[in-house]
Amino acid sequence: MNQEARVIVALDFDDADKAMALVDQLDPAACKLKVGKEMFTLFGPEFVKSLIARGFDIFLDLKFHDIPNTVAKACKAAAEMGVWMVNVHASGGMEMMKAAKNAIAGSSHPQTKLIAVTVLTSMDQAQLNDVVPEVSPAGQVKKLAQLTADSGLDGVVCSAKEAVMLRETHNDEFLLVTPGIRPAGADVGDQKRVMTPVDAIDAGVSYLVMGRPITQAENPLAALQAVNQSLA
């Protein structure tokens, strides 16, 4: 595969050996990997470093949200681990996001990308009303994506269905990273807003986060290759 991998495989395991058994079936040229809160809490930085040592680009999905100084130090630590990408919550505000971006720029691995979460893909209108009344998920995403861009970050996590809207105001340099991607006919699980890989790329998504359709497939590499072929 000559072009950059667009699929980020979400490693959601509570067993490091099972995770590595899957990773050993995958190709770093064909995908990137995402490590989230559960795995990082269980297995820590050494687990992440072992994935990087295997040649994978790692998206460290810890969604930092705290006072600016705390988030900046956490993001710098993530960058110096060598991860490809890390994220924060856009609702932490501009000062927090700028502090995080500057900390990465001053780290030993300044190329680490920093993106922000707008509205979690599990949130629908009813849930959002409990947090910010009388704002639609799309309206909140648009507002927070603009705040993220104004803060100098590399992009956002968003739903594929919001990508079309965001591409109206943000060019391709602004990364749109999208969970809730399911191949046609797959179980949607606990995601409320989902889309197929081809539709997502057509909508302007930069990277697709995919978990169970690949990790629980009988042949994970074949499932990944099928997605990559559909995108090609």
N, C-alpha and C positions, 0 to 999 in steps of 0.2 A: 504493500500500500504506500504510494508515494505521497498522497495528500495527508494532511494532519487528521488524526482520529477525532471524530466528532462525538463519539459515544463515551460517556463517563459511567463506568459500571459501579453501582452502589454496593459496597461490601457491608451488608447488615447481618453480621454473625455474632454469636456470643461465645464462639469457640475459635481460637486462633488457628488451630490445626485445620479445621474445616475451611476457614477463610483462605489459608495458604494452599490447600488442596485445589480450591477453585482458581486462585491466582496462577498456579502452576499450569493450568489449562489455557490460560489467556495469553495474548500476545501484546506486548507494550506498544507495538506499531499499530495495533488495531483498536486500542481503547486506552482511556485514562481510568483511574480508580478514585472513588470517593470513600473517605473514612469519616464517619460521623461520631456523634457524642457517645453512643454505647461502646463502640469498639475502642475509641480513644481512651475512654474512662477505664475500660477493662485492661487494655494492653499497652497504652501509653506511647510515648515518642519512639521507642525502639521498634515497635511494630511498624510504624509509619516509615522509619528509616530503612527497615528491611524491604519494604515495597519499593522504595526509591532505589535501593541497591539492585533490585531486579530490573530496573530500567523504566519503571512506570512513572508517568506524571500523576501527582497526587493532589486531589482537591480535598483539603482539610475542612470539613463542613461542621464547624463548631459554633457558627452564628454568634460571635461575640457581641455583647450588649452591656456596657458598663460605663463608668466615668472615663473620659478621654484618655487619661494617663494609663489606666489599667488595660484598656483595649489596645492602646498603642504598644505597650510592652508585650501583650499576648501575641499580637500580630507580628511583631519583630521576632519573637521566639519561634513562631511558626515558619516565618521566612528563613530563619537561620537553620531550621531543620531541613530545608531544601524543598519544601512543597511547591508545587506549581501554582496553586491557588488557595486562598483562604477567604472566609466571609465574615461579615458583621451584619447586624440589623440596622437598616436605614433609619428606623425610628429612633435610634440612638442620637441622631442629629448630625449636623454638618461639622461641628467642632470635633466630635468623636471620630467621624469618618476621616477628616483631614489629618488628625493626629495619627490614626492608624496608617494612612497612606504615607505620611512623612516618615514614620518609624520603619516601614518596609524599605523605603527609598534609602534610608541610612543604615540598612542592615548589610550583612555579608552576602545576601542573596536578593538584591533589589529587583530582580526580574519577576519575583513572585507576584501574581495577579491578586488584586483585592476587589471583591464584588460585594454587593449588599442584598440582603433579603428585603423584599418589599412587603407583600402579603403572603403568608404561608399558603401553599396550594391546598391544604386541608380546610381552609377557612371559606365558608360561604357567607352570603349576605347576613343571615341570622346571627352567625358568630361575630362577624365584623361589627354589627350594630351594638353588641355588648362592649366593644372597645372604642370605636369612634362612630357614634350615631349619625344617621342620615348621610353617609358617604358610601358609594358603591365600591365593591372590591376593585373594579377597573379604575375608578377615580382615585382611590388611595394608592394603587400601583403607579399610576401616572405621576402623581404628586411626589411620591417617594423616589421614583426612578429619576425624576428631574433633580431632586435634591442630591441624589447619589452622583449624577453627572456633574452638577455644580461643585461638588466636593472633590472632584478629580479622580473618582474611582474608575475601575476598568469596566464595570457593568453591573448587572443585577441578576438575581434569581427571580424568575417569574413563571407564570403559567403560559403554556404555548398559546393559549387563546388570547393572551394579552400582548403577545409578541407583535402582531400586526399593528396594533395601536401604538406600541412603543417605537416601532420602526418608522412611523410617520414623523417622529421628532428626534430620533437618535439614529446616526448612521451605523454601518456595519462594524466600525471600530469599537463601538459600545457593545460589550458582550451581553448576550441574553442566554442564561443558563437555565434549563427547564427540566424540572422533575415531572412526574405524572405522565411519562411517555410510555405508551403500551402499543405493541404491534397489533394490527387489526385482528379483532376477535379475542384478544387476551382479557383476562379478568382485571377489572379496574382497581380492585383492592380498596384501600381506605382513601384514595385520592378522589376529590370531588370534581376536579377539572383536568381532563385527560385529552391526549391527541396522539395520533400515530406518528412514527418517526419522519416519514416523508412529508406529511402535512406540516409538522413542526418546522422542518428545514425550509419548506416553501413559505412559511409564515415569517421567516426571518430569524429563527432561533440559531444561536452560535454552537451550543453544545447541548446534547441530550443526556439527561441522567436517567439511567435504566437499572432497575434492581432485579426483582423476581423473574421477569421474562427471560433474563440471561442467567442469573445465579441459580435459579431452580430448574433450568432446562436440563433435559437428559444429556445433551451435549452443549455446554455453555459456549465453546468457541464457535460451533456451527451456528448457534442462535445469534451470536454477535456478528459473525460473517454475513448472515442473511440480512441483518439490519444494515450493515455497511454496504452490501451489494444493492439493497433497495435505494440507498442514498446516492450511490454512484450512478 
